């Protein structure tokens, strides 16, 4: 039996936080649409895994490692059973290094990690039996 659950949280950076992918650096000045972290939880034969879709440009490997430890602790899902994927938007928080302007607000610790944990817990908490299939065509 396969179980699947979904959770989602807003991860929009605060105004003034540097956005990723702009030269010269560009701060967030307004919000047109919020950005999100979506967690998809799966369980089969007692093994759980989580796939995350993060609406950010990209994330440094060191940051991924920093994120997975508290996720594993909060959810009980082994870090090796998690995948964090980025959508590659340039309208989200800079996740690859800290700009001097961002030192007073550490987005990863104050927003990204807590919201990722909440989305994961929601996904795990609402898992339901699901069917999955594969189709092919010419």
Secondary structure, DSSP 4 states (H G I P E B T S, - for coil): -EEEEEEEEE-PPPTTPEESS-SS-EE----SS--EEEEEEEEETTEEEEEEEE-SS---HHHHHHHHHHHHHHH---GGGEEEEE---SSSB--SS--GGGTTS-HIIIIIHHHHHHHHHHHHHT-EEE--------
